[in-house]
Amino acid sequence: MDRSNTARAPFFLLWACGACLRLTVLAVPPVISVIQKDLNLSGTEVGLLSGIPVVIFAMFAAPGSIVIARMGVRGALVGGLLIAAAGGMLRAGVSDVWQLYLATIFMSAGIAVMQPAMAAAVRDWIPDRSTFGTAVYTNGLIMGEIIPVATMLSLVLPFFDGNWRLALGVWSLPLLVTAVAVGVLSRTKTPAKAAPVHSGGWLPKLDRKLNWRIGLTLASTTSTYFCVNGFLPSFLNGSGRHDLIGAALTAANIGQLPASFLLLLTADRLQGKRWPILTFAAISSACVIGIMFSASAWTVFWAGLAGFSLGAALVLSLALPPLLCKPNEVAMTSAAAFAIGYGFAMLVSFLSGLAWDLAGHASAAFIPILLGSLPIFVAVPAFARAKEA
């Protein structure tokens, strides 16, 4: 391998790993209505299926750092990719909802191991360009959200003659290819050189107000994003607009792309200020209301605007720990915030499914989603005061 290819390899690996964080997860929403009909799922069961990944992400937010310390960055990424790929392929053979739940848990556990490893990979692979490296893998993550929702109904599902099981299983192939690429092309510190693990020091501290403030900010954006993706297809299907599902999901995810480019240009001016986060949060909450009261082309518009505002708010929220914490507290604060955020998203997903069952219409699922988007308005002003102090 020549020197130019070697220099480009870390960026390719970061982008590919970022995409793999979402490919197998976001392959489900486009076919959720098909799965619901085939397995005879209730609204609550649909909510559980949509929420399993986020609760697994919450549970593994802190333990992932232990895996990195013991296996190194490359080992953690390769192991996480292989576990996620295996779980994704298991979905191709499920016969009931409980088998689908178990396969989803297995898949999500692999992705959960990868998430904390990405920041460590940036540090190890390209320490002189860490900001750009983070932007690269974030762009990959966004593309990993867009590609499945844009192609599942139009290309992948028809290729397998409407077999949703095989259509889900095929998304494991990119993860397998990426695992091989990381194993062959990456350069990383050995586990012996990794940071030592101190007993009891890796658990997230949930008794700190700052952790909860950051966690609630992430909770609002995370729960709204995942639940909109999870319940939008059923809402449109129940409203007789199945034809809009692909377009609405694509808009919700591709809307993040312009937000990511905007933040690349303006991040230094916006980070640490409360008004941008509050503005984007207000827009996303308004979009949830817009979706609730529309089942037309306007739904696609609201979904796209929601994707834009949630993508921007998420990037600004992720920047809060390094802005407000001491250097040696950033990792644990982030771990606690992720645990709170993903746990909250699971709760909102469950309540949304329950509201759907009680009301008898999928539009009711958006009431908990709307309420779940509101904590950010209480948390963000506190960040501003903490930063000023």
C-alpha positions as CSV (number, residue, x, y, z in Angstrom):
1,M,0.0,0.0,0.0
2,D,1.5,3.4,-1.0
3,R,1.8,6.3,1.3
4,S,-1.2,8.3,-0.1
5,N,-3.5,5.3,0.3
6,T,-2.2,4.8,3.9
7,A,-2.9,8.4,4.7
8,R,-6.5,8.1,3.4
9,A,-7.3,4.8,5.1
10,P,-8.2,6.3,8.5
11,F,-10.7,8.7,7.0
12,F,-12.3,5.8,4.9
13,L,-12.5,3.6,8.0
14,L,-14.0,6.4,10.2
15,W,-16.7,7.1,7.6
16,A,-17.5,3.4,7.1
17,C,-17.7,2.7,10.8
18,G,-19.9,5.8,11.3
19,A,-22.3,4.4,8.6
20,C,-22.3,1.0,10.2
21,L,-23.6,2.6,13.5
22,R,-27.0,3.1,11.8
23,L,-27.4,0.9,8.7
24,T,-28.9,-2.1,10.4
25,V,-31.0,0.1,12.8
26,L,-32.6,2.4,10.2
27,A,-33.4,-0.5,7.9
28,V,-36.4,-1.4,10.2
29,P,-38.6,1.8,10.0
30,P,-39.4,1.4,6.2
31,V,-40.7,-2.1,6.6
32,I,-42.2,-1.8,10.1
33,S,-45.7,-1.8,8.7
34,V,-44.9,-5.1,6.8
35,I,-43.4,-6.6,10.0
36,Q,-46.4,-5.5,12.0
37,K,-48.9,-7.1,9.6
38,D,-46.8,-10.3,9.2
39,L,-46.2,-10.9,13.0
40,N,-49.5,-9.3,14.1
41,L,-47.9,-6.8,16.4
42,S,-49.7,-4.3,18.6
43,G,-48.8,-0.7,18.8
44,T,-47.0,-1.4,22.1
45,E,-45.0,-4.2,20.5
46,V,-44.0,-1.9,17.6
47,G,-42.9,0.7,20.2
48,L,-40.7,-1.9,22.0
49,L,-39.1,-3.0,18.7
50,S,-38.3,0.6,17.9
51,G,-37.0,1.3,21.4
52,I,-34.8,-1.8,21.9
53,P,-31.7,-0.3,20.2
54,V,-31.8,2.9,22.3
55,V,-32.1,1.1,25.6
56,I,-29.2,-1.2,24.7
57,F,-27.2,1.9,23.7
58,A,-28.0,3.3,27.2
59,M,-27.0,0.1,29.0
60,F,-23.6,-0.1,27.1
61,A,-22.7,3.6,27.1
62,A,-20.3,3.2,30.0
63,P,-19.2,-0.5,29.7
64,G,-18.0,0.2,26.2
65,S,-15.0,2.1,27.6
66,I,-14.0,-1.1,29.4
67,V,-14.0,-3.0,26.1
68,I,-11.8,-0.4,24.5
69,A,-9.3,-0.5,27.4
70,R,-9.1,-4.3,27.3
71,M,-9.2,-4.9,23.6
72,G,-7.9,-1.7,22.1
73,V,-9.7,0.5,19.6
74,R,-9.3,-1.9,16.7
75,G,-10.4,-4.9,18.7
76,A,-13.5,-3.1,20.0
77,L,-14.5,-1.9,16.6
78,V,-14.0,-5.3,14.9
79,G,-15.8,-7.1,17.7
80,G,-18.7,-4.7,17.7
81,L,-19.0,-4.9,13.9
82,L,-19.1,-8.7,14.0
83,I,-21.6,-8.9,16.8
84,A,-23.9,-6.3,15.1
85,A,-23.6,-8.2,11.8
86,A,-24.4,-11.5,13.4
87,G,-27.5,-10.0,15.1
88,G,-28.6,-8.5,11.8
89,M,-28.3,-11.8,10.0
90,L,-30.2,-13.6,12.7
91,R,-33.2,-11.4,11.9
92,A,-33.4,-13.1,8.5
93,G,-34.5,-16.3,10.2
94,V,-37.0,-15.1,12.9
95,S,-40.4,-16.7,13.1
96,D,-42.0,-14.6,15.9
97,V,-41.7,-11.3,17.6
98,W,-39.6,-12.6,20.5
99,Q,-37.0,-14.0,18.2
100,L,-37.0,-10.6,16.4
101,Y,-36.5,-8.9,19.8
102,L,-33.6,-11.1,20.7
103,A,-31.9,-10.6,17.4
104,T,-32.3,-6.9,17.7
105,I,-30.8,-6.9,21.2
106,F,-27.8,-8.8,19.9
107,M,-27.4,-6.5,17.0
108,S,-27.7,-3.4,19.1
109,A,-25.2,-4.7,21.6
110,G,-22.5,-4.7,18.9
111,I,-23.3,-1.2,17.9
112,A,-23.3,-0.1,21.5
113,V,-19.7,-1.3,21.9
114,M,-18.7,0.7,18.8
115,Q,-20.1,4.0,19.8
116,P,-17.6,5.0,22.5
117,A,-14.8,3.5,20.4
118,M,-15.3,6.0,17.6
119,A,-14.0,9.0,19.6
120,A,-11.0,6.8,20.6
121,A,-10.4,5.9,17.0
122,V,-10.3,9.5,16.0
123,R,-7.7,10.2,18.7
124,D,-5.6,7.2,17.8
125,W,-5.8,7.3,14.0
126,I,-5.6,11.0,13.2
127,P,-4.7,12.9,16.4
128,D,-3.6,16.0,14.5
129,R,-7.0,16.3,12.8
130,S,-9.4,15.2,15.4
131,T,-12.1,17.8,14.6
132,F,-12.2,16.9,10.9
133,G,-12.1,13.2,11.8
134,T,-15.1,13.6,14.0
135,A,-16.9,15.4,11.2
136,V,-16.0,12.5,8.8
137,Y,-17.5,9.8,11.0
138,T,-20.5,11.9,11.8
139,N,-21.1,12.3,8.1
140,G,-20.9,8.6,7.7
141,L,-23.4,8.1,10.5
142,I,-25.9,10.4,8.7
143,M,-25.4,8.6,5.4
144,G,-26.0,5.3,7.3
145,E,-29.3,6.7,8.3
146,I,-30.2,7.9,4.9
147,I,-29.2,5.0,2.7
148,P,-31.5,2.3,4.2
149,V,-34.6,4.5,4.4
150,A,-34.1,5.7,0.9
151,T,-33.5,2.3,-0.7
152,M,-35.3,-0.3,1.4
153,L,-38.8,0.0,-0.2
154,S,-37.7,1.0,-3.7
155,L,-34.8,-1.4,-4.2
156,V,-34.0,-3.9,-1.4
157,L,-37.4,-5.2,-0.5
158,P,-38.5,-5.7,-4.2
159,F,-35.2,-7.5,-4.8
160,F,-36.1,-10.1,-2.2
161,D,-39.7,-10.4,-3.5
162,G,-41.1,-8.6,-0.4
163,N,-39.4,-10.9,2.1
164,W,-38.6,-8.4,4.9
165,R,-36.5,-10.9,6.8
166,L,-34.0,-11.3,4.0
167,A,-34.2,-7.5,3.3
168,L,-33.1,-6.8,6.9
169,G,-30.4,-9.5,6.9
170,V,-28.6,-8.2,3.8
171,W,-27.7,-5.0,5.7
172,S,-25.2,-7.0,7.7
173,L,-22.9,-7.4,4.7
174,P,-21.5,-3.8,4.9
175,L,-20.7,-4.4,8.5
176,L,-18.7,-7.6,7.7
177,V,-16.8,-5.8,5.0
178,T,-16.0,-2.9,7.3
179,A,-14.8,-5.3,10.1
180,V,-12.3,-6.9,7.6
181,A,-11.2,-3.4,6.5
182,V,-10.7,-2.2,10.1
183,G,-8.7,-5.3,11.0
184,V,-6.4,-5.0,7.9
185,L,-6.0,-1.2,7.5
186,S,-6.3,0.4,10.9
187,R,-3.4,1.3,13.1
188,T,-4.1,1.6,16.7
189,K,-2.5,1.3,20.2
190,T,-2.3,-2.1,21.7
191,P,-4.5,-2.8,24.7
192,A,-1.3,-2.7,26.9
193,K,-0.9,0.9,26.0
194,A,-4.5,1.8,26.5
195,A,-5.6,3.8,29.5
196,P,-5.8,1.7,32.6
197,V,-9.1,0.8,34.0
198,H,-9.8,1.8,37.6
199,S,-12.3,-0.3,39.4
200,G,-15.6,1.6,39.9
201,G,-14.3,4.6,37.9
202,W,-16.1,3.7,34.7
203,L,-19.7,3.8,36.0
204,P,-21.6,6.9,35.0
205,K,-22.3,9.3,37.9
206,L,-26.1,9.8,37.8
207,D,-26.1,11.9,41.0
208,R,-24.6,15.0,39.3
209,K,-26.9,17.8,38.2
210,L,-24.8,18.6,35.2
211,N,-24.9,15.1,33.9
212,W,-28.7,15.2,34.1
213,R,-28.8,18.5,32.3
214,I,-26.7,17.3,29.4
215,G,-28.5,14.0,29.5
216,L,-32.0,15.7,29.2
217,T,-30.8,17.8,26.3
218,L,-29.6,14.7,24.5
219,A,-32.8,12.9,25.6
220,S,-35.1,15.4,23.9
221,T,-33.3,15.2,20.6
222,T,-32.6,11.4,20.7
223,S,-36.1,10.4,21.7
224,T,-37.7,12.7,19.1
225,Y,-35.5,11.5,16.3
226,F,-35.8,7.7,17.0
227,C,-39.6,7.9,17.7
228,V,-40.4,10.0,14.7
229,N,-38.6,7.4,12.5
230,G,-40.3,4.5,14.4
231,F,-43.9,5.7,14.3
232,L,-44.1,7.8,11.2
233,P,-44.6,4.8,8.9
234,S,-47.5,3.4,10.9
235,F,-49.1,6.8,11.2
236,L,-49.0,7.3,7.4
237,N,-50.1,3.7,6.8
238,G,-53.1,4.1,9.2
239,S,-54.0,7.4,7.5
240,G,-54.1,5.7,4.1
241,R,-50.9,7.4,2.8
242,H,-48.6,4.4,2.5
243,D,-47.2,6.0,-0.6
244,L,-45.6,8.7,1.5
245,I,-43.7,6.5,3.8
246,G,-40.5,6.2,1.8
247,A,-40.4,10.0,1.0
248,A,-41.1,11.0,4.6
249,L,-38.5,8.8,6.1
250,T,-35.9,9.8,3.5
251,A,-36.7,13.5,4.2
252,A,-36.4,13.0,8.0
253,N,-32.9,11.5,7.6
254,I,-31.6,13.4,4.6
255,G,-32.6,16.7,6.3
256,Q,-29.6,16.1,8.6
257,L,-27.1,16.5,5.8
258,P,-27.5,20.3,5.3
259,A,-27.5,20.6,9.1
260,S,-24.1,18.8,9.3
261,F,-22.6,21.0,6.7
262,L,-24.0,24.2,8.3
263,L,-22.5,23.1,11.7
264,L,-19.1,22.5,10.0
265,L,-19.1,26.2,9.0
266,T,-20.6,27.8,12.1
267,A,-19.8,25.4,15.0
268,D,-17.2,27.7,16.6
269,R,-19.7,30.5,16.7
270,L,-22.6,28.5,18.0
271,Q,-21.2,26.0,20.5
272,G,-21.7,26.9,24.1
273,K,-24.6,29.3,23.4
274,R,-28.1,28.5,24.4
275,W,-30.1,30.3,21.7
276,P,-29.2,28.0,18.8
277,I,-30.1,24.8,20.8
278,L,-33.4,26.4,21.9
279,T,-34.2,27.5,18.4
280,F,-33.6,24.1,16.8
281,A,-35.5,22.5,19.7
282,A,-38.5,24.8,19.1
283,I,-38.5,24.0,15.4
284,S,-38.4,20.2,16.0
285,S,-41.3,20.4,18.5
286,A,-43.3,22.4,16.0
287,C,-42.5,19.7,13.4
288,V,-43.9,17.0,15.6
289,I,-47.2,19.0,15.8
290,G,-47.1,19.5,12.1
291,I,-46.8,15.7,11.5
292,M,-49.6,15.0,13.9
293,F,-52.1,17.1,12.0
294,S,-51.1,16.2,8.5
295,A,-51.1,13.1,6.3
296,S,-50.1,14.7,3.0
297,A,-47.2,16.2,1.2
298,W,-46.9,18.5,4.2
299,T,-45.9,15.5,6.3
300,V,-42.8,15.1,4.1
301,F,-42.0,18.8,4.6
302,W,-42.4,18.5,8.4
303,A,-40.3,15.4,8.5
304,G,-37.5,17.0,6.5
305,L,-37.5,20.1,8.7
306,A,-37.5,17.9,11.8
307,G,-34.5,16.0,10.6
308,F,-32.6,19.3,9.9
309,S,-33.4,20.8,13.3
310,L,-32.7,17.5,15.3
311,G,-29.5,17.0,13.5
312,A,-28.2,20.5,14.3
313,A,-29.4,20.3,17.9
314,L,-27.7,16.9,18.4
315,V,-24.3,18.2,17.2
316,L,-24.5,21.2,19.5
317,S,-25.6,19.0,22.4
318,L,-22.8,16.6,22.0
319,A,-20.4,19.6,22.2
320,L,-21.6,20.4,25.7
321,P,-19.5,18.0,27.8
322,P,-16.1,19.3,26.7
323,L,-17.4,22.9,27.1
324,L,-18.7,22.5,30.6
325,C,-16.5,19.8,32.2
326,K,-13.0,19.4,33.3
327,P,-10.9,17.3,30.8
328,N,-10.7,14.2,33.0
329,E,-14.5,14.3,33.5
330,V,-15.6,14.6,29.8
331,A,-15.7,10.9,29.1
332,M,-17.7,9.9,32.2
333,T,-20.1,12.9,31.8
334,S,-20.7,11.8,28.2
335,A,-21.3,8.2,29.3
336,A,-23.9,9.4,31.9
337,A,-25.5,11.7,29.4
338,F,-25.8,8.9,26.8
339,A,-27.3,6.5,29.4
340,I,-29.9,9.1,30.4
341,G,-30.6,10.1,26.8
342,Y,-31.1,6.7,25.4
343,G,-33.0,5.5,28.5
344,F,-35.4,8.4,28.1
345,A,-35.8,7.6,24.4
346,M,-36.8,4.0,25.3
347,L,-39.4,5.3,27.8
348,V,-40.9,7.7,25.2
349,S,-41.0,4.9,22.6
350,F,-42.9,2.6,25.0
351,L,-45.3,5.4,26.0
352,S,-46.0,6.2,22.4
353,G,-46.9,2.7,21.6
354,L,-49.1,2.5,24.7
355,A,-50.9,5.8,23.6
356,W,-51.4,4.3,20.2
357,D,-53.1,1.2,21.6
358,L,-55.3,3.2,24.0
359,A,-56.4,5.7,21.4
360,G,-56.7,3.2,18.5
361,H,-54.8,5.4,16.1
362,A,-51.1,5.8,15.4
363,S,-51.4,9.6,15.5
364,A,-51.8,9.4,19.3
365,A,-48.2,8.1,19.5
366,F,-47.0,11.6,18.7
367,I,-48.3,13.0,21.9
368,P,-45.6,11.4,24.1
369,I,-43.1,12.2,21.4
370,L,-44.1,15.9,21.6
371,L,-43.9,15.8,25.4
372,G,-40.5,14.1,25.2
373,S,-39.1,16.9,23.1
374,L,-39.7,19.5,25.9
375,P,-37.1,18.8,28.6
376,I,-34.5,20.5,26.5
377,F,-36.2,23.8,27.2
378,V,-35.6,23.5,30.9
379,A,-32.0,22.1,30.6
380,V,-30.4,24.4,28.1
381,P,-30.6,27.7,30.1
382,A,-28.8,25.9,33.0
383,F,-26.0,25.1,30.6
384,A,-25.6,28.8,29.7
385,R,-25.5,29.8,33.4
386,A,-22.9,27.0,34.1
387,K,-20.7,28.2,31.3
388,E,-20.9,31.8,32.3
389,A,-20.0,30.9,35.9
